[in-house]
């Protein structure tokens, strides 16, 4: 199975330096994401020298408060790295056909390199049809069936941001997946299933668990690498974590007291794990940084360019 070969490949040394500055046992997504964003900023400056501008268009429907926050974070990240951004905010009651027409219009805009459809949509919308309407070569979320299929076939183009960000996090932290027992709890198309495929690509032996899995604790206890993405606060008990395991907690839930909680019982798990992501500050920043990386990749691909060793050159077609 071939490896992911982006038009831009971040240097691993700065990412490892960032990872090494984290607190003991912590996979500090903020530090590693900032190191990745610094390299993306350098890359956008190289593009600017060729009068090429990366441009991300975020399409949001309605006024979901969480979506508003997520969009704000993405626009802020664009500004930080020199990617132009636009926010197409559509009314909640927009019809399905009108939404699809707006997506096709953005697809056709040559100035836009990346399109992100912020989910969730309104209840009357068909999300799958909307995702399929986004042009695959501009689908920086990596959710289009074309991109998911390319991931499965080993010919990846744009990959889902959260699992891709997790793989970057693991690489930066010196975690070798080859030969390891990896357990992914959650099977969504956004995280769980592409995460499992990427771990397989990295030569891990992967088990995927979901709501119908029996004896979940027994399976979790075998994991050298544990990735949990369910959105159920403290579903995974710290005592289930295998001593020395690497724990990636994707979930985030707001509790009654206003605090944020991941899917893993953090303090107990931290005592047993060799490395663990905090919530917040672990996977989230890596997801946003990877969105910027995908937007850069889509821009380079559109102009048949590659960046290697800090230099930009034409890609052989």
MARVEX-73671 format. One record per residue (C-alpha): residue number from 0; x, y, z. Coordinates in nm, 3 decimals. Layout:
{resi NUM | X X | Y Y | Z Z}
...
This chain:
{resi 0 | X 0.000 | Y 0.000 | Z 0.000}
{resi 1 | X 0.150 | Y 0.334 | Z -0.103}
{resi 2 | X 0.208 | Y 0.610 | Z 0.147}
{resi 3 | X 0.039 | Y 0.949 | Z 0.143}
{resi 4 | X 0.250 | Y 1.173 | Z -0.084}
{resi 5 | X 0.135 | Y 1.533 | Z -0.045}
{resi 6 | X 0.256 | Y 1.824 | Z -0.253}
{resi 7 | X 0.387 | Y 1.964 | Z 0.075}
{resi 8 | X 0.554 | Y 1.751 | Z 0.338}
{resi 9 | X 0.637 | Y 1.907 | Z 0.674}
{resi 10 | X 0.986 | Y 1.855 | Z 0.811}
{resi 11 | X 0.968 | Y 1.618 | Z 1.107}
{resi 12 | X 1.252 | Y 1.766 | Z 1.314}
{resi 13 | X 1.071 | Y 2.089 | Z 1.420}
{resi 14 | X 0.764 | Y 1.884 | Z 1.507}
{resi 15 | X 0.970 | Y 1.649 | Z 1.725}
{resi 16 | X 1.135 | Y 1.943 | Z 1.895}
{resi 17 | X 0.792 | Y 2.081 | Z 1.977}
{resi 18 | X 0.677 | Y 1.743 | Z 2.108}
{resi 19 | X 0.983 | Y 1.712 | Z 2.331}
{resi 20 | X 0.898 | Y 2.038 | Z 2.509}
{resi 21 | X 0.564 | Y 1.906 | Z 2.637}
{resi 22 | X 0.491 | Y 1.823 | Z 3.000}
{resi 23 | X 0.567 | Y 1.462 | Z 3.103}
{resi 24 | X 0.340 | Y 1.206 | Z 2.937}
{resi 25 | X 0.144 | Y 1.471 | Z 2.745}
{resi 26 | X 0.092 | Y 1.474 | Z 2.369}
{resi 27 | X 0.070 | Y 1.851 | Z 2.344}
{resi 28 | X -0.128 | Y 1.917 | Z 2.028}
{resi 29 | X -0.094 | Y 2.294 | Z 2.064}
{resi 30 | X 0.285 | Y 2.288 | Z 2.053}
{resi 31 | X 0.305 | Y 2.044 | Z 1.763}
{resi 32 | X 0.029 | Y 2.224 | Z 1.572}
{resi 33 | X 0.211 | Y 2.556 | Z 1.610}
{resi 34 | X 0.529 | Y 2.398 | Z 1.474}
{resi 35 | X 0.333 | Y 2.266 | Z 1.175}
{resi 36 | X 0.161 | Y 2.600 | Z 1.118}
{resi 37 | X 0.499 | Y 2.776 | Z 1.114}
{resi 38 | X 0.608 | Y 2.554 | Z 0.824}
{resi 39 | X 0.280 | Y 2.614 | Z 0.642}
{resi 40 | X 0.331 | Y 2.990 | Z 0.679}
{resi 41 | X 0.674 | Y 2.956 | Z 0.522}
{resi 42 | X 0.516 | Y 2.761 | Z 0.237}
{resi 43 | X 0.247 | Y 3.023 | Z 0.171}
{resi 44 | X 0.522 | Y 3.284 | Z 0.152}
{resi 45 | X 0.693 | Y 3.076 | Z -0.117}
{resi 46 | X 0.361 | Y 3.064 | Z -0.302}
{resi 47 | X 0.324 | Y 3.440 | Z -0.273}
{resi 48 | X 0.658 | Y 3.483 | Z -0.447}
{resi 49 | X 0.493 | Y 3.312 | Z -0.746}
{resi 50 | X 0.183 | Y 3.530 | Z -0.702}
{resi 51 | X -0.022 | Y 3.229 | Z -0.594}
{resi 52 | X -0.262 | Y 3.268 | Z -0.302}
{resi 53 | X -0.413 | Y 2.982 | Z -0.107}
{resi 54 | X -0.782 | Y 3.048 | Z -0.033}
{resi 55 | X -1.017 | Y 2.856 | Z 0.193}
{resi 56 | X -1.393 | Y 2.910 | Z 0.172}
{resi 57 | X -1.589 | Y 2.796 | Z 0.477}
{resi 58 | X -1.958 | Y 2.735 | Z 0.410}
{resi 59 | X -2.181 | Y 2.751 | Z 0.718}
{resi 60 | X -2.556 | Y 2.701 | Z 0.731}
{resi 61 | X -2.760 | Y 2.845 | Z 1.016}
{resi 62 | X -2.649 | Y 2.976 | Z 1.355}
{resi 63 | X -2.532 | Y 2.674 | Z 1.553}
{resi 64 | X -2.320 | Y 2.827 | Z 1.836}
{resi 65 | X -2.057 | Y 2.551 | Z 1.828}
{resi 66 | X -2.021 | Y 2.582 | Z 1.450}
{resi 67 | X -1.971 | Y 2.956 | Z 1.486}
{resi 68 | X -1.683 | Y 2.895 | Z 1.728}
{resi 69 | X -1.524 | Y 2.629 | Z 1.505}
{resi 70 | X -1.545 | Y 2.854 | Z 1.201}
{resi 71 | X -1.386 | Y 3.140 | Z 1.393}
{resi 72 | X -1.093 | Y 2.914 | Z 1.490}
{resi 73 | X -1.042 | Y 2.810 | Z 1.128}
{resi 74 | X -1.053 | Y 3.166 | Z 0.996}
{resi 75 | X -0.806 | Y 3.271 | Z 1.266}
{resi 76 | X -0.570 | Y 2.988 | Z 1.166}
{resi 77 | X -0.589 | Y 3.099 | Z 0.802}
{resi 78 | X -0.485 | Y 3.450 | Z 0.898}
{resi 79 | X -0.198 | Y 3.313 | Z 1.106}
{resi 80 | X -0.041 | Y 3.120 | Z 0.817}
{resi 81 | X -0.116 | Y 3.356 | Z 0.529}
{resi 82 | X -0.407 | Y 3.167 | Z 0.374}
{resi 83 | X -0.687 | Y 3.387 | Z 0.243}
{resi 84 | X -1.030 | Y 3.294 | Z 0.374}
{resi 85 | X -1.395 | Y 3.366 | Z 0.310}
{resi 86 | X -1.699 | Y 3.274 | Z 0.515}
{resi 87 | X -2.015 | Y 3.198 | Z 0.322}
{resi 88 | X -2.286 | Y 3.211 | Z 0.591}
{resi 89 | X -2.619 | Y 3.084 | Z 0.459}
{resi 90 | X -2.958 | Y 3.099 | Z 0.634}
{resi 91 | X -3.081 | Y 2.793 | Z 0.820}
{resi 92 | X -3.391 | Y 2.771 | Z 0.602}
{resi 93 | X -3.204 | Y 2.765 | Z 0.272}
{resi 94 | X -3.338 | Y 2.486 | Z 0.052}
{resi 95 | X -3.132 | Y 2.181 | Z -0.038}
{resi 96 | X -3.115 | Y 2.283 | Z -0.402}
{resi 97 | X -3.010 | Y 2.637 | Z -0.315}
{resi 98 | X -2.737 | Y 2.501 | Z -0.089}
{resi 99 | X -2.609 | Y 2.272 | Z -0.363}
{resi 100 | X -2.611 | Y 2.562 | Z -0.607}
{resi 101 | X -2.397 | Y 2.769 | Z -0.369}
{resi 102 | X -2.151 | Y 2.481 | Z -0.333}
{resi 103 | X -2.128 | Y 2.444 | Z -0.711}
{resi 104 | X -2.067 | Y 2.817 | Z -0.743}
{resi 105 | X -1.777 | Y 2.800 | Z -0.496}
{resi 106 | X -1.644 | Y 2.489 | Z -0.672}
{resi 107 | X -1.630 | Y 2.686 | Z -0.996}
{resi 108 | X -1.445 | Y 2.983 | Z -0.847}
{resi 109 | X -1.079 | Y 2.952 | Z -0.958}
{resi 110 | X -0.967 | Y 3.177 | Z -0.671}
{resi 111 | X -1.090 | Y 2.923 | Z -0.415}
{resi 112 | X -0.861 | Y 2.626 | Z -0.356}
{resi 113 | X -1.032 | Y 2.466 | Z -0.056}
{resi 114 | X -1.397 | Y 2.431 | Z 0.039}
{resi 115 | X -1.509 | Y 2.331 | Z 0.388}
{resi 116 | X -1.875 | Y 2.259 | Z 0.454}
{resi 117 | X -1.922 | Y 2.313 | Z 0.826}
{resi 118 | X -2.139 | Y 2.044 | Z 0.984}
{resi 119 | X -2.403 | Y 1.998 | Z 1.110}
{resi 120 | X -2.645 | Y 2.135 | Z 0.855}
{resi 121 | X -3.011 | Y 2.210 | Z 0.925}
{resi 122 | X -3.239 | Y 1.912 | Z 0.991}
{resi 123 | X -3.405 | Y 1.933 | Z 0.648}
{resi 124 | X -3.076 | Y 1.908 | Z 0.459}
{resi 125 | X -2.923 | Y 1.594 | Z 0.311}
{resi 126 | X -2.566 | Y 1.618 | Z 0.443}
{resi 127 | X -2.435 | Y 1.331 | Z 0.233}
{resi 128 | X -2.557 | Y 1.489 | Z -0.090}
{resi 129 | X -2.405 | Y 1.822 | Z 0.013}
{resi 130 | X -2.067 | Y 1.662 | Z 0.092}
{resi 131 | X -2.073 | Y 1.484 | Z -0.244}
{resi 132 | X -2.135 | Y 1.816 | Z -0.418}
{resi 133 | X -1.807 | Y 1.964 | Z -0.294}
{resi 134 | X -1.544 | Y 1.916 | Z -0.565}
{resi 135 | X -1.309 | Y 1.633 | Z -0.452}
{resi 136 | X -0.995 | Y 1.834 | Z -0.538}
{resi 137 | X -1.120 | Y 2.118 | Z -0.314}
{resi 138 | X -1.258 | Y 1.894 | Z -0.037}
{resi 139 | X -1.009 | Y 1.994 | Z 0.234}
{resi 140 | X -1.215 | Y 1.812 | Z 0.499}
{resi 141 | X -1.143 | Y 1.487 | Z 0.311}
{resi 142 | X -1.502 | Y 1.363 | Z 0.346}
{resi 143 | X -1.596 | Y 1.320 | Z -0.020}
{resi 144 | X -1.636 | Y 0.950 | Z -0.113}
{resi 145 | X -1.372 | Y 1.001 | Z -0.381}
{resi 146 | X -1.115 | Y 1.103 | Z -0.121}
{resi 147 | X -1.219 | Y 0.835 | Z 0.128}
{resi 148 | X -1.197 | Y 0.575 | Z -0.147}
{resi 149 | X -0.850 | Y 0.693 | Z -0.245}
{resi 150 | X -0.746 | Y 0.657 | Z 0.117}
{resi 151 | X -0.874 | Y 0.300 | Z 0.120}
{resi 152 | X -0.696 | Y 0.216 | Z -0.206}
{resi 153 | X -0.365 | Y 0.361 | Z -0.095}
{resi 154 | X -0.377 | Y 0.653 | Z -0.339}
{resi 155 | X -0.467 | Y 0.926 | Z -0.094}
{resi 156 | X -0.516 | Y 1.283 | Z -0.205}
{resi 157 | X -0.692 | Y 1.491 | Z 0.063}
{resi 158 | X -0.736 | Y 1.301 | Z 0.389}
{resi 159 | X -0.977 | Y 1.365 | Z 0.679}
{resi 160 | X -0.817 | Y 1.624 | Z 0.905}
{resi 161 | X -0.860 | Y 1.469 | Z 1.250}
{resi 162 | X -0.713 | Y 1.124 | Z 1.181}
{resi 163 | X -0.444 | Y 1.276 | Z 0.959}
{resi 164 | X -0.358 | Y 1.518 | Z 1.239}
{resi 165 | X -0.338 | Y 1.229 | Z 1.485}
{resi 166 | X -0.090 | Y 1.048 | Z 1.261}
{resi 167 | X 0.121 | Y 1.365 | Z 1.251}
{resi 168 | X 0.097 | Y 1.388 | Z 1.630}
{resi 169 | X 0.216 | Y 1.028 | Z 1.667}
{resi 170 | X 0.504 | Y 1.075 | Z 1.423}
{resi 171 | X 0.616 | Y 1.396 | Z 1.596}
{resi 172 | X 0.614 | Y 1.213 | Z 1.930}
{resi 173 | X 0.826 | Y 0.927 | Z 1.800}
{resi 174 | X 0.551 | Y 0.667 | Z 1.820}
{resi 175 | X 0.617 | Y 0.380 | Z 1.580}
{resi 176 | X 0.288 | Y 0.211 | Z 1.491}
{resi 177 | X 0.442 | Y -0.087 | Z 1.312}
{resi 178 | X 0.355 | Y -0.414 | Z 1.479}
{resi 179 | X 0.151 | Y -0.245 | Z 1.752}
{resi 180 | X -0.196 | Y -0.344 | Z 1.863}
{resi 181 | X -0.415 | Y -0.041 | Z 1.790}
{resi 182 | X -0.775 | Y -0.007 | Z 1.908}
{resi 183 | X -1.007 | Y 0.258 | Z 1.765}
{resi 184 | X -1.327 | Y 0.316 | Z 1.962}
{resi 185 | X -1.581 | Y 0.479 | Z 1.730}
{resi 186 | X -1.651 | Y 0.405 | Z 1.365}
{resi 187 | X -1.762 | Y 0.735 | Z 1.214}
{resi 188 | X -1.662 | Y 0.830 | Z 0.861}
{resi 189 | X -1.510 | Y 1.148 | Z 1.003}
{resi 190 | X -1.268 | Y 0.987 | Z 1.250}
{resi 191 | X -1.302 | Y 0.619 | Z 1.334}
{resi 192 | X -1.296 | Y 0.448 | Z 0.997}
{resi 193 | X -1.032 | Y 0.665 | Z 0.828}
{resi 194 | X -0.828 | Y 0.648 | Z 1.150}
{resi 195 | X -0.830 | Y 0.269 | Z 1.134}
{resi 196 | X -0.720 | Y 0.278 | Z 0.770}
{resi 197 | X -0.431 | Y 0.512 | Z 0.843}
{resi 198 | X -0.314 | Y 0.292 | Z 1.130}
{resi 199 | X -0.328 | Y -0.011 | Z 0.901}
{resi 200 | X -0.123 | Y 0.184 | Z 0.649}
{resi 201 | X 0.131 | Y 0.246 | Z 0.927}
{resi 202 | X 0.149 | Y -0.134 | Z 0.978}
{resi 203 | X -0.044 | Y -0.152 | Z 1.305}
{resi 204 | X -0.286 | Y -0.436 | Z 1.376}
{resi 205 | X -0.618 | Y -0.261 | Z 1.420}
{resi 206 | X -0.942 | Y -0.341 | Z 1.602}
{resi 207 | X -1.242 | Y -0.110 | Z 1.559}
{resi 208 | X -1.500 | Y -0.099 | Z 1.839}
{resi 209 | X -1.849 | Y 0.054 | Z 1.841}
{resi 210 | X -2.172 | Y 0.054 | Z 2.037}
{resi 211 | X -2.239 | Y -0.313 | Z 1.966}
{resi 212 | X -1.892 | Y -0.429 | Z 2.074}
{resi 213 | X -1.901 | Y -0.678 | Z 2.359}
{resi 214 | X -1.635 | Y -0.685 | Z 2.631}
{resi 215 | X -1.507 | Y -0.338 | Z 2.541}
{resi 216 | X -1.287 | Y -0.317 | Z 2.849}
{resi 217 | X -1.107 | Y -0.641 | Z 2.757}
{resi 218 | X -1.034 | Y -0.514 | Z 2.405}
{resi 219 | X -0.916 | Y -0.173 | Z 2.526}
{resi 220 | X -0.677 | Y -0.337 | Z 2.772}
{resi 221 | X -0.490 | Y -0.497 | Z 2.481}
{resi 222 | X -0.423 | Y -0.167 | Z 2.303}
{resi 223 | X -0.070 | Y -0.037 | Z 2.261}
{resi 224 | X -0.227 | Y 0.259 | Z 2.080}
{resi 225 | X -0.579 | Y 0.361 | Z 2.182}
{resi 226 | X -0.783 | Y 0.616 | Z 1.985}
{resi 227 | X -1.125 | Y 0.706 | Z 2.127}
{resi 228 | X -1.377 | Y 0.913 | Z 1.930}
{resi 229 | X -1.730 | Y 0.863 | Z 2.063}
{resi 230 | X -1.837 | Y 1.190 | Z 2.223}
{resi 231 | X -1.935 | Y 1.003 | Z 2.540}
{resi 232 | X -1.764 | Y 1.160 | Z 2.840}
{resi 233 | X -1.533 | Y 0.919 | Z 3.029}
{resi 234 | X -1.662 | Y 0.617 | Z 2.841}
{resi 235 | X -1.316 | Y 0.463 | Z 2.869}
{resi 236 | X -1.209 | Y 0.412 | Z 3.230}
{resi 237 | X -0.853 | Y 0.487 | Z 3.320}
{resi 238 | X -0.810 | Y 0.144 | Z 3.474}
{resi 239 | X -0.875 | Y -0.014 | Z 3.133}
{resi 240 | X -0.565 | Y 0.148 | Z 2.982}
{resi 241 | X -0.274 | Y -0.089 | Z 2.928}
{resi 242 | X 0.040 | Y 0.025 | Z 3.115}
{resi 243 | X 0.265 | Y 0.208 | Z 2.868}
{resi 244 | X -0.010 | Y 0.259 | Z 2.608}
{resi 245 | X -0.041 | Y 0.571 | Z 2.392}
{resi 246 | X -0.387 | Y 0.723 | Z 2.438}
{resi 247 | X -0.548 | Y 0.960 | Z 2.186}
{resi 248 | X -0.871 | Y 1.115 | Z 2.316}
{resi 249 | X -1.067 | Y 1.276 | Z 2.032}
{resi 250 | X -1.393 | Y 1.332 | Z 2.218}
{resi 251 | X -1.492 | Y 1.652 | Z 2.391}
{resi 252 | X -1.805 | Y 1.707 | Z 2.599}
{resi 253 | X -1.916 | Y 2.007 | Z 2.801}
{resi 254 | X -2.021 | Y 1.903 | Z 3.148}
{resi 255 | X -2.292 | Y 2.055 | Z 3.368}
{resi 256 | X -2.035 | Y 2.267 | Z 3.552}
{resi 257 | X -1.907 | Y 2.409 | Z 3.223}
{resi 258 | X -1.585 | Y 2.209 | Z 3.219}
{resi 259 | X -1.468 | Y 2.011 | Z 2.915}
{resi 260 | X -1.424 | Y 1.636 | Z 2.939}
{resi 261 | X -1.284 | Y 1.383 | Z 2.695}
{resi 262 | X -1.396 | Y 1.027 | Z 2.625}
{resi 263 | X -1.121 | Y 0.888 | Z 2.853}
{resi 264 | X -1.101 | Y 0.916 | Z 3.232}
{resi 265 | X -0.794 | Y 1.135 | Z 3.210}
{resi 266 | X -0.613 | Y 1.141 | Z 3.545}
{resi 267 | X -0.622 | Y 0.767 | Z 3.604}
{resi 268 | X -0.535 | Y 0.697 | Z 3.241}
{resi 269 | X -0.241 | Y 0.939 | Z 3.256}
{resi 270 | X -0.090 | Y 0.740 | Z 3.543}
{resi 271 | X -0.091 | Y 0.423 | Z 3.332}
{resi 272 | X -0.020 | Y 0.558 | Z 2.982}
{resi 273 | X 0.319 | Y 0.644 | Z 2.837}
{resi 274 | X 0.161 | Y 0.930 | Z 2.642}
{resi 275 | X -0.188 | Y 1.082 | Z 2.640}
{resi 276 | X -0.359 | Y 1.379 | Z 2.476}
{resi 277 | X -0.519 | Y 1.637 | Z 2.704}
{resi 278 | X -0.873 | Y 1.763 | Z 2.644}
{resi 279 | X -0.874 | Y 2.036 | Z 2.529}
{resi 280 | X -0.535 | Y 2.104 | Z 2.373}
{resi 281 | X -0.460 | Y 1.765 | Z 2.223}
{resi 282 | X -0.633 | Y 1.658 | Z 1.903}
{resi 283 | X -0.828 | Y 1.978 | Z 1.835}
{resi 284 | X -0.532 | Y 2.200 | Z 1.742}
{resi 285 | X -0.394 | Y 1.925 | Z 1.518}
{resi 286 | X -0.725 | Y 1.906 | Z 1.331}
{resi 287 | X -0.718 | Y 2.279 | Z 1.252}
{resi 288 | X -0.349 | Y 2.270 | Z 1.156}
{resi 289 | X -0.415 | Y 1.977 | Z 0.924}
{resi 290 | X -0.698 | Y 2.170 | Z 0.762}
{resi 291 | X -0.444 | Y 2.440 | Z 0.680}
{resi 292 | X -0.207 | Y 2.171 | Z 0.551}
{resi 293 | X -0.480 | Y 2.028 | Z 0.328}
{resi 294 | X -0.563 | Y 2.374 | Z 0.193}
{resi 295 | X -0.197 | Y 2.428 | Z 0.110}
{resi 296 | X -0.183 | Y 2.085 | Z -0.056}
{resi 297 | X -0.495 | Y 2.160 | Z -0.265}
{resi 298 | X -0.348 | Y 2.494 | Z -0.373}
{resi 299 | X -0.018 | Y 2.340 | Z -0.478}
{resi 300 | X -0.200 | Y 2.061 | Z -0.665}
{resi 301 | X -0.417 | Y 2.314 | Z -0.851}
{resi 302 | X -0.104 | Y 2.492 | Z -0.975}
{resi 303 | X 0.101 | Y 2.174 | Z -1.033}
{resi 304 | X 0.359 | Y 2.274 | Z -0.774}
{resi 305 | X 0.544 | Y 2.093 | Z -0.493}
{resi 306 | X 0.749 | Y 2.214 | Z -0.198}
{resi 307 | X 1.046 | Y 2.006 | Z -0.096}
{resi 308 | X 1.336 | Y 2.106 | Z 0.127}
{resi 309 | X 1.208 | Y 2.461 | Z 0.159}
{resi 310 | X 1.196 | Y 2.516 | Z -0.215}
{resi 311 | X 0.902 | Y 2.539 | Z -0.454}
{resi 312 | X 0.915 | Y 2.383 | Z -0.797}
{resi 313 | X 0.694 | Y 2.257 | Z -1.076}
{resi 314 | X 0.559 | Y 1.907 | Z -1.031}
{resi 315 | X 0.626 | Y 1.662 | Z -1.312}
{resi 316 | X 0.286 | Y 1.571 | Z -1.452}
